[in-house]
Amino acid sequence: MNDDTVILTGLVGLYEICFEQSWKMMKEILSMHGYEASATGSPKIILKTAYQAGMIKDEELWLRALQEHNNVAHSYNEDIALEIVSQAKESFYAMFCNLKNEIDANWL
């Protein structure tokens, strides 16, 4: 395994962790605020509920992030791994930052 492969694998893994922790945090906070839909274990339902509640502003971006999260299982394919990392840099990093700011400002 060369250095590039190790770095790429690590970046994909970090994306997976960030996405997992984000939707699970949304689930927990929505539940604290009485949103019954948060009782489901489905990330897609949680994202849709978070959008309806105003916790996230760009539902399509989050659903795209969910799709990329689902693609992590196929990240042994270098093209898929590179796409995940590219999307994380171009779109998802700011998306995660926006979620943190929204939670800090309005949900805790």
Biopython code that builds the backbone (N, CA, C, O; Angstrom):
import numpy as np
from Bio.PDB.StructureBuilder import StructureBuilder

atoms = [
    (1, "MET", "N", (0.845, -1.176, 0.000)),
    (1, "MET", "CA", (0.000, 0.000, 0.000)),
    (1, "MET", "C", (0.892, 1.242, 0.000)),
    (1, "MET", "O", (1.767, 1.378, 0.856)),
    (2, "ASN", "N", (0.676, 2.132, -0.943)),
    (2, "ASN", "CA", (1.525, 3.322, -0.999)),
    (2, "ASN", "C", (0.944, 4.443, -0.133)),
    (2, "ASN", "O", (-0.180, 4.349, 0.360)),
    (3, "ASP", "N", (1.727, 5.493, 0.036)),
    (3, "ASP", "CA", (1.318, 6.607, 0.900)),
    (3, "ASP", "C", (0.019, 7.251, 0.437)),
    (3, "ASP", "O", (-0.826, 7.595, 1.263)),
    (4, "ASP", "N", (-0.154, 7.419, -0.884)),
    (4, "ASP", "CA", (-1.374, 8.037, -1.397)),
    (4, "ASP", "C", (-2.611, 7.224, -1.024)),
    (4, "ASP", "O", (-3.651, 7.788, -0.683)),
    (5, "THR", "N", (-2.498, 5.919, -1.089)),
    (5, "THR", "CA", (-3.622, 5.052, -0.742)),
    (5, "THR", "C", (-3.956, 5.176, 0.743)),
    (5, "THR", "O", (-5.129, 5.207, 1.116)),
    (6, "VAL", "N", (-2.952, 5.245, 1.572)),
    (6, "VAL", "CA", (-3.165, 5.387, 3.017)),
    (6, "VAL", "C", (-3.861, 6.716, 3.319)),
    (6, "VAL", "O", (-4.802, 6.766, 4.111)),
    (7, "ILE", "N", (-3.395, 7.777, 2.688)),
    (7, "ILE", "CA", (-3.989, 9.102, 2.904)),
    (7, "ILE", "C", (-5.428, 9.120, 2.416)),
    (7, "ILE", "O", (-6.313, 9.620, 3.110)),
    (8, "LEU", "N", (-5.669, 8.579, 1.230)),
    (8, "LEU", "CA", (-7.021, 8.542, 0.672)),
    (8, "LEU", "C", (-7.960, 7.735, 1.566)),
    (8, "LEU", "O", (-9.093, 8.148, 1.815)),
    (9, "THR", "N", (-7.497, 6.605, 2.038)),
    (9, "THR", "CA", (-8.300, 5.764, 2.938)),
    (9, "THR", "C", (-8.626, 6.519, 4.223)),
    (9, "THR", "O", (-9.751, 6.456, 4.719)),
    (10, "GLY", "N", (-7.642, 7.229, 4.754)),
    (10, "GLY", "CA", (-7.860, 8.016, 5.971)),
    (10, "GLY", "C", (-8.857, 9.134, 5.770)),
    (10, "GLY", "O", (-9.696, 9.372, 6.639)),
    (11, "LEU", "N", (-8.786, 9.831, 4.639)),
    (11, "LEU", "CA", (-9.721, 10.925, 4.356)),
    (11, "LEU", "C", (-11.149, 10.408, 4.197)),
    (11, "LEU", "O", (-12.096, 11.024, 4.687)),
    (12, "VAL", "N", (-11.299, 9.282, 3.513)),
    (12, "VAL", "CA", (-12.629, 8.690, 3.365)),
    (12, "VAL", "C", (-13.169, 8.287, 4.741)),
    (12, "VAL", "O", (-14.346, 8.497, 5.036)),
    (13, "GLY", "N", (-12.314, 7.714, 5.568)),
    (13, "GLY", "CA", (-12.724, 7.324, 6.912)),
    (13, "GLY", "C", (-13.146, 8.512, 7.761)),
    (13, "GLY", "O", (-14.124, 8.431, 8.504)),
    (14, "LEU", "N", (-12.413, 9.614, 7.654)),
    (14, "LEU", "CA", (-12.782, 10.823, 8.400)),
    (14, "LEU", "C", (-14.126, 11.365, 7.931)),
    (14, "LEU", "O", (-14.936, 11.809, 8.745)),
    (15, "TYR", "N", (-14.366, 11.331, 6.630)),
    (15, "TYR", "CA", (-15.673, 11.763, 6.115)),
    (15, "TYR", "C", (-16.783, 10.896, 6.696)),
    (15, "TYR", "O", (-17.813, 11.405, 7.139)),
    (16, "GLU", "N", (-16.568, 9.592, 6.690)),
    (16, "GLU", "CA", (-17.575, 8.664, 7.202)),
    (16, "GLU", "C", (-17.903, 8.978, 8.665)),
    (16, "GLU", "O", (-19.073, 9.005, 9.048)),
    (17, "ILE", "N", (-16.881, 9.212, 9.474)),
    (17, "ILE", "CA", (-17.083, 9.527, 10.888)),
    (17, "ILE", "C", (-17.842, 10.849, 11.048)),
    (17, "ILE", "O", (-18.773, 10.932, 11.850)),
    (18, "CYS", "N", (-17.456, 11.870, 10.299)),
    (18, "CYS", "CA", (-18.137, 13.177, 10.393)),
    (18, "CYS", "C", (-19.604, 13.055, 10.028)),
    (18, "CYS", "O", (-20.465, 13.611, 10.710)),
    (19, "PHE", "N", (-19.895, 12.330, 8.956)),
    (19, "PHE", "CA", (-21.290, 12.189, 8.547)),
    (19, "PHE", "C", (-22.088, 11.413, 9.595)),
    (19, "PHE", "O", (-23.185, 11.823, 9.973)),
    (20, "GLU", "N", (-21.540, 10.303, 10.060)),
    (20, "GLU", "CA", (-22.220, 9.481, 11.076)),
    (20, "GLU", "C", (-22.529, 10.295, 12.333)),
    (20, "GLU", "O", (-23.650, 10.273, 12.840)),
    (21, "GLN", "N", (-21.529, 11.006, 12.820)),
    (21, "GLN", "CA", (-21.720, 11.780, 14.039)),
    (21, "GLN", "C", (-22.716, 12.921, 13.820)),
    (21, "GLN", "O", (-23.469, 13.269, 14.729)),
    (22, "SER", "N", (-22.722, 13.496, 12.634)),
    (22, "SER", "CA", (-23.634, 14.605, 12.343)),
    (22, "SER", "C", (-25.085, 14.160, 12.358)),
    (22, "SER", "O", (-25.913, 14.787, 13.018)),
    (23, "TRP", "N", (-25.410, 13.090, 11.645)),
    (23, "TRP", "CA", (-26.815, 12.702, 11.602)),
    (23, "TRP", "C", (-27.268, 12.134, 12.941)),
    (23, "TRP", "O", (-28.429, 12.289, 13.319)),
    (24, "LYS", "N", (-26.366, 11.482, 13.655)),
    (24, "LYS", "CA", (-26.747, 10.964, 14.974)),
    (24, "LYS", "C", (-26.952, 12.105, 15.973)),
    (24, "LYS", "O", (-27.814, 12.013, 16.847)),
    (25, "MET", "N", (-26.170, 13.174, 15.850)),
    (25, "MET", "CA", (-26.371, 14.348, 16.690)),
    (25, "MET", "C", (-27.717, 14.989, 16.356)),
    (25, "MET", "O", (-28.466, 15.369, 17.255)),
    (26, "MET", "N", (-28.025, 15.109, 15.057)),
    (26, "MET", "CA", (-29.325, 15.652, 14.656)),
    (26, "MET", "C", (-30.450, 14.832, 15.276)),
    (26, "MET", "O", (-31.409, 15.387, 15.810)),
    (27, "LYS", "N", (-30.330, 13.525, 15.203)),
    (27, "LYS", "CA", (-31.349, 12.626, 15.755)),
    (27, "LYS", "C", (-31.550, 12.899, 17.240)),
    (27, "LYS", "O", (-32.680, 13.026, 17.710)),
    (28, "GLU", "N", (-30.460, 12.986, 17.962)),
    (28, "GLU", "CA", (-30.521, 13.204, 19.410)),
    (28, "GLU", "C", (-31.154, 14.561, 19.740)),
    (28, "GLU", "O", (-32.017, 14.646, 20.614)),
    (29, "ILE", "N", (-30.735, 15.601, 19.056)),
    (29, "ILE", "CA", (-31.246, 16.944, 19.346)),
    (29, "ILE", "C", (-32.698, 17.077, 18.927)),
    (29, "ILE", "O", (-33.487, 17.698, 19.639)),
    (30, "LEU", "N", (-33.066, 16.509, 17.788)),
    (30, "LEU", "CA", (-34.474, 16.535, 17.371)),
    (30, "LEU", "C", (-35.339, 15.817, 18.402)),
    (30, "LEU", "O", (-36.433, 16.277, 18.728)),
    (31, "SER", "N", (-34.858, 14.714, 18.904)),
    (31, "SER", "CA", (-35.586, 13.976, 19.933)),
    (31, "SER", "C", (-35.760, 14.818, 21.197)),
    (31, "SER", "O", (-36.834, 14.833, 21.799)),
    (32, "MET", "N", (-34.690, 15.523, 21.594)),
    (32, "MET", "CA", (-34.763, 16.399, 22.776)),
    (32, "MET", "C", (-35.814, 17.492, 22.593)),
    (32, "MET", "O", (-36.418, 17.951, 23.563)),
    (33, "HIS", "N", (-36.027, 17.904, 21.345)),
    (33, "HIS", "CA", (-36.982, 18.966, 21.038)),
    (33, "HIS", "C", (-38.351, 18.420, 20.662)),
    (33, "HIS", "O", (-39.204, 19.168, 20.184)),
    (34, "GLY", "N", (-38.573, 17.116, 20.873)),
    (34, "GLY", "CA", (-39.897, 16.545, 20.710)),
    (34, "GLY", "C", (-40.298, 16.128, 19.313)),
    (34, "GLY", "O", (-41.479, 15.887, 19.065)),
    (35, "TYR", "N", (-39.359, 16.034, 18.398)),
    (35, "TYR", "CA", (-39.691, 15.585, 17.044)),
    (35, "TYR", "C", (-39.791, 14.067, 17.031)),
    (35, "TYR", "O", (-38.793, 13.365, 17.189)),
    (36, "GLU", "N", (-41.012, 13.570, 16.840)),
    (36, "GLU", "CA", (-41.252, 12.129, 16.903)),
    (36, "GLU", "C", (-40.570, 11.357, 15.774)),
    (36, "GLU", "O", (-40.186, 10.200, 15.947)),
    (37, "ALA", "N", (-40.422, 12.000, 14.626)),
    (37, "ALA", "CA", (-39.788, 11.318, 13.494)),
    (37, "ALA", "C", (-38.351, 10.922, 13.817)),
    (37, "ALA", "O", (-37.770, 10.063, 13.154)),
    (38, "SER", "N", (-37.788, 11.553, 14.837)),
    (38, "SER", "CA", (-36.407, 11.235, 15.197)),
    (38, "SER", "C", (-36.290, 9.868, 15.870)),
    (38, "SER", "O", (-35.181, 9.388, 16.106)),
    (39, "ALA", "N", (-37.419, 9.243, 16.179)),
    (39, "ALA", "CA", (-37.377, 7.915, 16.796)),
    (39, "ALA", "C", (-36.876, 6.858, 15.817)),
    (39, "ALA", "O", (-36.387, 5.811, 16.239)),
    (40, "THR", "N", (-36.990, 7.115, 14.534)),
    (40, "THR", "CA", (-36.516, 6.162, 13.535)),
    (40, "THR", "C", (-34.995, 6.124, 13.510)),
    (40, "THR", "O", (-34.333, 7.078, 13.919)),
    (41, "GLY", "N", (-34.462, 5.038, 13.038)),
    (41, "GLY", "CA", (-33.018, 4.938, 12.916)),
    (41, "GLY", "C", (-32.515, 5.330, 11.547)),
    (41, "GLY", "O", (-31.321, 5.216, 11.268)),
    (42, "SER", "N", (-33.411, 5.793, 10.682)),
    (42, "SER", "CA", (-33.061, 6.072, 9.292)),
    (42, "SER", "C", (-32.395, 7.433, 9.127)),
    (42, "SER", "O", (-32.996, 8.455, 9.460)),
    (43, "PRO", "N", (-31.158, 7.465, 8.615)),
    (43, "PRO", "CA", (-30.512, 8.760, 8.384)),
    (43, "PRO", "C", (-31.321, 9.645, 7.438)),
    (43, "PRO", "O", (-31.386, 10.858, 7.635)),
    (44, "LYS", "N", (-31.933, 9.060, 6.422)),
    (44, "LYS", "CA", (-32.693, 9.852, 5.452)),
    (44, "LYS", "C", (-33.870, 10.556, 6.120)),
    (44, "LYS", "O", (-34.122, 11.729, 5.845)),
    (45, "ILE", "N", (-34.592, 9.858, 6.989)),
    (45, "ILE", "CA", (-35.718, 10.462, 7.700)),
    (45, "ILE", "C", (-35.218, 11.555, 8.641)),
    (45, "ILE", "O", (-35.845, 12.608, 8.763)),
    (46, "ILE", "N", (-34.101, 11.309, 9.297)),
    (46, "ILE", "CA", (-33.528, 12.315, 10.202)),
    (46, "ILE", "C", (-33.154, 13.567, 9.413)),
    (46, "ILE", "O", (-33.437, 14.680, 9.857)),
    (47, "LEU", "N", (-32.525, 13.403, 8.252)),
    (47, "LEU", "CA", (-32.141, 14.562, 7.445)),
    (47, "LEU", "C", (-33.369, 15.343, 6.983)),
    (47, "LEU", "O", (-33.374, 16.574, 7.015)),
    (48, "LYS", "N", (-34.397, 14.636, 6.559)),
    (48, "LYS", "CA", (-35.618, 15.308, 6.105)),
    (48, "LYS", "C", (-36.297, 16.040, 7.265)),
    (48, "LYS", "O", (-36.805, 17.147, 7.085)),
    (49, "THR", "N", (-36.310, 15.435, 8.441)),
    (49, "THR", "CA", (-36.902, 16.071, 9.623)),
    (49, "THR", "C", (-36.076, 17.291, 10.032)),
    (49, "THR", "O", (-36.636, 18.331, 10.378)),
    (50, "ALA", "N", (-34.756, 17.168, 9.995)),
    (50, "ALA", "CA", (-33.884, 18.295, 10.346)),
    (50, "ALA", "C", (-34.105, 19.458, 9.390)),
    (50, "ALA", "O", (-34.071, 20.618, 9.801)),
    (51, "TYR", "N", (-34.328, 19.153, 8.126)),
    (51, "TYR", "CA", (-34.601, 20.205, 7.144)),
    (51, "TYR", "C", (-35.937, 20.887, 7.452)),
    (51, "TYR", "O", (-36.027, 22.115, 7.463)),
    (52, "GLN", "N", (-36.959, 20.089, 7.697)),
    (52, "GLN", "CA", (-38.287, 20.642, 8.011)),
    (52, "GLN", "C", (-38.253, 21.473, 9.282)),
    (52, "GLN", "O", (-38.990, 22.451, 9.407)),
    (53, "ALA", "N", (-37.404, 21.092, 10.220)),
    (53, "ALA", "CA", (-37.298, 21.807, 11.492)),
    (53, "ALA", "C", (-36.425, 23.061, 11.378)),
    (53, "ALA", "O", (-36.391, 23.877, 12.299)),
    (54, "GLY", "N", (-35.727, 23.216, 10.263)),
    (54, "GLY", "CA", (-34.857, 24.369, 10.077)),
    (54, "GLY", "C", (-33.454, 24.175, 10.617)),
    (54, "GLY", "O", (-32.667, 25.121, 10.660)),
    (55, "MET", "N", (-33.135, 22.967, 11.025)),
    (55, "MET", "CA", (-31.796, 22.692, 11.552)),
    (55, "MET", "C", (-30.757, 22.717, 10.434)),
    (55, "MET", "O", (-29.643, 23.205, 10.620)),
    (56, "ILE", "N", (-31.131, 22.188, 9.277)),
    (56, "ILE", "CA", (-30.262, 22.260, 8.105)),
    (56, "ILE", "C", (-30.995, 23.038, 7.022)),
    (56, "ILE", "O", (-32.223, 23.011, 6.945)),
    (57, "LYS", "N", (-30.232, 23.724, 6.194)),
    (57, "LYS", "CA", (-30.834, 24.618, 5.195)),
    (57, "LYS", "C", (-30.857, 24.018, 3.797)),
    (57, "LYS", "O", (-31.671, 24.430, 2.970)),
    (58, "ASP", "N", (-29.988, 23.059, 3.513)),
    (58, "ASP", "CA", (-29.860, 22.513, 2.163)),
    (58, "ASP", "C", (-30.102, 21.006, 2.193)),
    (58, "ASP", "O", (-29.171, 20.214, 2.338)),
    (59, "GLU", "N", (-31.367, 20.631, 2.055)),
    (59, "GLU", "CA", (-31.730, 19.219, 2.129)),
    (59, "GLU", "C", (-31.041, 18.404, 1.033)),
    (59, "GLU", "O", (-30.552, 17.306, 1.297)),
    (60, "GLU", "N", (-30.997, 18.926, -0.185)),
    (60, "GLU", "CA", (-30.393, 18.191, -1.294)),
    (60, "GLU", "C", (-28.904, 17.914, -1.058)),
    (60, "GLU", "O", (-28.412, 16.832, -1.378)),
    (61, "LEU", "N", (-28.201, 18.881, -0.504)),
    (61, "LEU", "CA", (-26.781, 18.689, -0.202)),
    (61, "LEU", "C", (-26.605, 17.583, 0.826)),
    (61, "LEU", "O", (-25.738, 16.724, 0.669)),
    (62, "TRP", "N", (-27.409, 17.595, 1.862)),
    (62, "TRP", "CA", (-27.309, 16.554, 2.892)),
    (62, "TRP", "C", (-27.673, 15.187, 2.327)),
    (62, "TRP", "O", (-27.054, 14.185, 2.686)),
    (63, "LEU", "N", (-28.669, 15.134, 1.448)),
    (63, "LEU", "CA", (-29.019, 13.847, 0.840)),
    (63, "LEU", "C", (-27.905, 13.356, -0.081)),
    (63, "LEU", "O", (-27.667, 12.153, -0.181)),
    (64, "ARG", "N", (-27.222, 14.284, -0.753)),
    (64, "ARG", "CA", (-26.065, 13.913, -1.558)),
    (64, "ARG", "C", (-24.943, 13.393, -0.651)),
    (64, "ARG", "O", (-24.249, 12.434, -0.989)),
    (65, "ALA", "N", (-24.782, 14.038, 0.496)),
    (65, "ALA", "CA", (-23.772, 13.581, 1.467)),
    (65, "ALA", "C", (-24.104, 12.180, 1.966)),
    (65, "ALA", "O", (-23.209, 11.362, 2.175)),
    (66, "LEU", "N", (-25.396, 11.906, 2.156)),
    (66, "LEU", "CA", (-25.821, 10.566, 2.562)),
    (66, "LEU", "C", (-25.460, 9.550, 1.482)),
    (66, "LEU", "O", (-24.978, 8.459, 1.786)),
    (67, "GLN", "N", (-25.692, 9.909, 0.232)),
    (67, "GLN", "CA", (-25.348, 9.004, -0.862)),
    (67, "GLN", "C", (-23.843, 8.727, -0.892)),
    (67, "GLN", "O", (-23.421, 7.586, -1.079)),
    (68, "GLU", "N", (-23.049, 9.763, -0.710)),
    (68, "GLU", "CA", (-21.600, 9.558, -0.664)),
    (68, "GLU", "C", (-21.219, 8.698, 0.541)),
    (68, "GLU", "O", (-20.316, 7.866, 0.450)),
    (69, "HIS", "N", (-21.898, 8.896, 1.656)),
    (69, "HIS", "CA", (-21.655, 8.061, 2.839)),
    (69, "HIS", "C", (-21.935, 6.605, 2.503)),
    (69, "HIS", "O", (-21.174, 5.717, 2.889)),
    (70, "ASN", "N", (-23.026, 6.358, 1.782)),
    (70, "ASN", "CA", (-23.356, 4.989, 1.384)),
    (70, "ASN", "C", (-22.312, 4.425, 0.419)),
    (70, "ASN", "O", (-22.119, 3.211, 0.359)),
    (71, "ASN", "N", (-21.644, 5.288, -0.327)),
    (71, "ASN", "CA", (-20.609, 4.845, -1.267)),
    (71, "ASN", "C", (-19.299, 4.489, -0.579)),
    (71, "ASN", "O", (-18.412, 3.905, -1.202)),
    (72, "VAL", "N", (-19.167, 4.832, 0.695)),
    (72, "VAL", "CA", (-17.923, 4.531, 1.416)),
    (72, "VAL", "C", (-17.620, 3.037, 1.365)),
    (72, "VAL", "O", (-16.456, 2.639, 1.315)),
    (73, "ALA", "N", (-18.655, 2.216, 1.376)),
    (73, "ALA", "CA", (-18.449, 0.766, 1.312)),
    (73, "ALA", "C", (-17.737, 0.342, 0.030)),
    (73, "ALA", "O", (-17.143, -0.735, -0.033)),
    (74, "HIS", "N", (-17.801, 1.196, -0.989)),
    (74, "HIS", "CA", (-17.174, 0.898, -2.274)),
    (74, "HIS", "C", (-15.905, 1.718, -2.504)),
    (74, "HIS", "O", (-15.404, 1.796, -3.626)),
    (75, "SER", "N", (-15.393, 2.323, -1.448)),
    (75, "SER", "CA", (-14.244, 3.223, -1.605)),
    (75, "SER", "C", (-12.938, 2.480, -1.879)),
    (75, "SER", "O", (-11.894, 3.110, -2.050)),
    (76, "TYR", "N", (-12.986, 1.150, -1.921)),
    (76, "TYR", "CA", (-11.818, 0.402, -2.391)),
    (76, "TYR", "C", (-11.554, 0.764, -3.856)),
    (76, "TYR", "O", (-10.433, 0.621, -4.344)),
    (77, "ASN", "N", (-12.606, 1.236, -4.558)),
    (77, "ASN", "CA", (-12.466, 1.738, -5.921)),
    (77, "ASN", "C", (-11.917, 3.155, -5.824)),
    (77, "ASN", "O", (-12.565, 4.038, -5.262)),
    (78, "GLU", "N", (-10.739, 3.371, -6.365)),
    (78, "GLU", "CA", (-10.068, 4.663, -6.203)),
    (78, "GLU", "C", (-10.903, 5.827, -6.738)),
    (78, "GLU", "O", (-10.897, 6.909, -6.151)),
    (79, "ASP", "N", (-11.619, 5.619, -7.839)),
    (79, "ASP", "CA", (-12.451, 6.699, -8.393)),
    (79, "ASP", "C", (-13.547, 7.112, -7.421)),
    (79, "ASP", "O", (-13.824, 8.301, -7.263)),
    (80, "ILE", "N", (-14.165, 6.143, -6.776)),
    (80, "ILE", "CA", (-15.213, 6.438, -5.790)),
    (80, "ILE", "C", (-14.604, 7.150, -4.588)),
    (80, "ILE", "O", (-15.166, 8.128, -4.095)),
    (81, "ALA", "N", (-13.477, 6.675, -4.122)),
    (81, "ALA", "CA", (-12.805, 7.300, -2.978)),
    (81, "ALA", "C", (-12.427, 8.743, -3.293)),
    (81, "ALA", "O", (-12.611, 9.631, -2.461)),
    (82, "LEU", "N", (-11.898, 8.976, -4.495)),
    (82, "LEU", "CA", (-11.518, 10.334, -4.883)),
    (82, "LEU", "C", (-12.744, 11.246, -4.978)),
    (82, "LEU", "O", (-12.665, 12.424, -4.628)),
    (83, "GLU", "N", (-13.861, 10.719, -5.441)),
    (83, "GLU", "CA", (-15.093, 11.513, -5.525)),
    (83, "GLU", "C", (-15.589, 11.891, -4.130)),
    (83, "GLU", "O", (-16.023, 13.023, -3.915)),
    (84, "ILE", "N", (-15.531, 10.968, -3.194)),
    (84, "ILE", "CA", (-15.941, 11.254, -1.816)),
    (84, "ILE", "C", (-15.079, 12.375, -1.244)),
    (84, "ILE", "O", (-15.600, 13.325, -0.660)),
    (85, "VAL", "N", (-13.775, 12.267, -1.408)),
    (85, "VAL", "CA", (-12.858, 13.274, -0.877)),
    (85, "VAL", "C", (-13.084, 14.619, -1.564)),
    (85, "VAL", "O", (-13.074, 15.662, -0.910)),
    (86, "SER", "N", (-13.285, 14.595, -2.860)),
    (86, "SER", "CA", (-13.532, 15.828, -3.606)),
    (86, "SER", "C", (-14.803, 16.521, -3.107)),
    (86, "SER", "O", (-14.795, 17.727, -2.856)),
    (87, "GLN", "N", (-15.878, 15.773, -2.964)),
    (87, "GLN", "CA", (-17.133, 16.336, -2.466)),
    (87, "GLN", "C", (-16.973, 16.858, -1.036)),
    (87, "GLN", "O", (-17.526, 17.900, -0.684)),
    (88, "ALA", "N", (-16.223, 16.137, -0.227)),
    (88, "ALA", "CA", (-16.002, 16.568, 1.158)),
    (88, "ALA", "C", (-15.300, 17.925, 1.180)),
    (88, "ALA", "O", (-15.671, 18.809, 1.951)),
    (89, "LYS", "N", (-14.290, 18.083, 0.336)),
    (89, "LYS", "CA", (-13.550, 19.345, 0.294)),
    (89, "LYS", "C", (-14.395, 20.471, -0.291)),
    (89, "LYS", "O", (-14.403, 21.582, 0.241)),
    (90, "GLU", "N", (-15.108, 20.190, -1.386)),
    (90, "GLU", "CA", (-15.837, 21.232, -2.104)),
    (90, "GLU", "C", (-17.137, 21.649, -1.416)),
    (90, "GLU", "O", (-17.496, 22.826, -1.445)),
    (91, "SER", "N", (-17.839, 20.711, -0.805)),
    (91, "SER", "CA", (-19.186, 21.001, -0.314)),
    (91, "SER", "C", (-19.453, 20.585, 1.127)),
    (91, "SER", "O", (-20.067, 21.330, 1.891)),
    (92, "PHE", "N", (-18.995, 19.403, 1.492)),
    (92, "PHE", "CA", (-19.434, 18.838, 2.763)),
    (92, "PHE", "C", (-18.760, 19.466, 3.978)),
    (92, "PHE", "O", (-19.368, 19.527, 5.047)),
    (93, "TYR", "N", (-17.529, 19.930, 3.844)),
    (93, "TYR", "CA", (-16.864, 20.562, 4.991)),
    (93, "TYR", "C", (-17.665, 21.781, 5.449)),
    (93, "TYR", "O", (-17.942, 21.926, 6.639)),
    (94, "ALA", "N", (-18.033, 22.645, 4.524)),
    (94, "ALA", "CA", (-18.831, 23.832, 4.871)),
    (94, "ALA", "C", (-20.194, 23.414, 5.421)),
    (94, "ALA", "O", (-20.720, 24.059, 6.328)),
    (95, "MET", "N", (-20.761, 22.354, 4.884)),
    (95, "MET", "CA", (-22.048, 21.839, 5.349)),
    (95, "MET", "C", (-21.955, 21.432, 6.830)),
    (95, "MET", "O", (-22.834, 21.763, 7.626)),
    (96, "PHE", "N", (-20.884, 20.714, 7.187)),
    (96, "PHE", "CA", (-20.686, 20.314, 8.581)),
    (96, "PHE", "C", (-20.489, 21.540, 9.477)),
    (96, "PHE", "O", (-21.027, 21.599, 10.583)),
    (97, "CYS", "N", (-19.719, 22.511, 8.997)),
    (97, "CYS", "CA", (-19.494, 23.743, 9.775)),
    (97, "CYS", "C", (-20.802, 24.499, 9.991)),
    (97, "CYS", "O", (-21.060, 24.998, 11.086)),
    (98, "ASN", "N", (-21.621, 24.585, 8.954)),
    (98, "ASN", "CA", (-22.918, 25.255, 9.076)),
    (98, "ASN", "C", (-23.805, 24.552, 10.097)),
    (98, "ASN", "O", (-24.505, 25.207, 10.869)),
    (99, "LEU", "N", (-23.777, 23.224, 10.104)),
    (99, "LEU", "CA", (-24.563, 22.475, 11.086)),
    (99, "LEU", "C", (-24.090, 22.806, 12.498)),
    (99, "LEU", "O", (-24.907, 23.062, 13.382)),
    (100, "LYS", "N", (-22.793, 22.801, 12.711)),
    (100, "LYS", "CA", (-22.263, 23.104, 14.041)),
    (100, "LYS", "C", (-22.715, 24.491, 14.496)),
    (100, "LYS", "O", (-23.162, 24.668, 15.629)),
    (101, "ASN", "N", (-22.594, 25.468, 13.601)),
    (101, "ASN", "CA", (-22.995, 26.838, 13.955)),
    (101, "ASN", "C", (-24.487, 26.924, 14.267)),
    (101, "ASN", "O", (-24.880, 27.597, 15.219)),
    (102, "GLU", "N", (-25.311, 26.260, 13.486)),
    (102, "GLU", "CA", (-26.755, 26.256, 13.704)),
    (102, "GLU", "C", (-27.103, 25.605, 15.033)),
    (102, "GLU", "O", (-27.924, 26.131, 15.784)),
    (103, "ILE", "N", (-26.495, 24.483, 15.325)),
    (103, "ILE", "CA", (-26.752, 23.774, 16.602)),
    (103, "ILE", "C", (-26.341, 24.648, 17.770)),
    (103, "ILE", "O", (-27.101, 24.816, 18.724)),
    (104, "ASP", "N", (-25.135, 25.206, 17.699)),
    (104, "ASP", "CA", (-24.648, 26.066, 18.792)),
    (104, "ASP", "C", (-25.552, 27.278, 19.004)),
    (104, "ASP", "O", (-25.818, 27.654, 20.146)),
    (105, "ALA", "N", (-26.022, 27.888, 17.933)),
    (105, "ALA", "CA", (-26.780, 29.124, 18.032)),
    (105, "ALA", "C", (-28.244, 28.901, 18.426)),
    (105, "ALA", "O", (-28.824, 29.726, 19.132)),
    (106, "ASN", "N", (-28.843, 27.796, 17.976)),
    (106, "ASN", "CA", (-30.295, 27.709, 18.097)),
    (106, "ASN", "C", (-30.871, 26.435, 18.704)),
    (106, "ASN", "O", (-32.082, 26.356, 18.910)),
    (107, "TRP", "N", (-30.055, 25.452, 18.992)),
    (107, "TRP", "CA", (-30.620, 24.160, 19.405)),
    (107, "TRP", "C", (-30.167, 23.664, 20.758)),
    (107, "TRP", "O", (-30.769, 22.739, 21.303)),
    (108, "LEU", "N", (-29.122, 24.251, 21.317)),
    (108, "LEU", "CA", (-28.647, 23.735, 22.621)),
    (108, "LEU", "C", (-29.068, 24.652, 23.764)),
    (108, "LEU", "O", (-28.758, 24.377, 24.923)),
]
sb = StructureBuilder()
sb.init_structure("model")
sb.init_model(0)
sb.init_chain("A")
sb.init_seg("    ")
for serial, (resi, resn, name, xyz) in enumerate(atoms, 1):
    if name == "N":
        sb.init_residue(resn, " ", resi, " ")
    sb.init_atom(name, np.array(xyz, "f"), 0.0, 1.0, " ", f" {name:<3s}", serial, name[0])
structure = sb.get_structure()
